[in-house]
Amino acid sequence: MKRSDDRRAQQREHEDPEEAIRPIPMLAVFVTLAMVVFGVAYLFTSEPLDHADLGDQRTVADLAGKPAAAAGAAVDGKALFAAQCAACHQATGKGLPGVFPPLDGSEWVKGEPRVLANILLHGINGEITVAGTSYQGAMPAFAQLSDDELAAVASYIRSGWSNQAEAVPAALFATERAGSERKTPFEGGAALKALTQ
């Protein structure tokens, strides 16, 4: 009985698959061969790859990008403000209440240009009162910016929003940078007030 069950089980099973060579369809062979022949013929009949009319016709100078602004060239103060200052002081110049002081209506911005130049060159650590509100924090120095860039930012914030103060010349930043031995930020508003005396 057991033997007949084994035979029936064997008859129900499918035969083991066998490995056999199954050739690639001839159509696929001809298409592939035609593509290779066309590619080789195209390479031999086309012009050299260094021909100026090929590609998008950009030169090395085009790919290098715009050169840095030359001395005396116009610098966009609004763009620099957006990149360097707006994260804290906001695009509106209103700052963040209790955290970052406003620039719009600030006596430090509209006041003595020399004070503003030193704030930008050296930064501030400590307490400063702006528009009647006290702020405790830190503002980094931006001495890594050129005199023209600092003048553009200062002029932008002095004439932006409700501020109506005159522009700041780049020469002021050059003078303050050369005439100061300060390597640390100002210690709050009291140290800044000393600049005006």
Steps between C-alpha positions, in 0.01 A plus 500: 500500500780736582664443165187584305463826700858594411433435133188713506689783675770480238250512218336810642828694522625695204818397335817676611583787269803446288746758395508549131648767275227737400632727227433873497221581257642595163307828493677618818836400351437698179376810685802499732741447212337780298534742796869418543572540127312833494691628806840410355410651162378819669825540695712458187293732283439781752729797551765502775374532858695821562311691232370832638148452364439187706356505849334800663778734382593627848859604554715441806439863599123439487532197727722682749212726604495868578814646654484648847393862513791727425593781734266791448240287319143528616415248772140399568440585865155344501635166378779507760249584771283207394800266507672624816249677724140408423511171693515695827369847422236370253436629148269765644774636727270451801719233666350244737348653815707422807763314297643706212469880497329685216699697245193688381482812717816409695694794641821301443427467128378857442756660730873557462627303195830430680316304771316289242828436317659373821200280580535333161880473524523366856159372611333533842476273806283602791211729575389766254188715506327555167186712466444484877527121526795320655657207312757258635684304235781487253546638153792364298759718332494530122861609454542229235288712264672765291464870573275539194277214616473635854420849365229354276335314790526801734358733234216257429390474865542876559266581211270197515158462660419814702867600537593811302872546572774574247719234341828390659817527288737203472784731607348515851535122535857514371583772755334319792656167405850652478464720809373235742700241688186335635491123450194426713134604474373807684367430852146629445359845441715680758820414313344623176396830656865561589574526127290815469672683788 
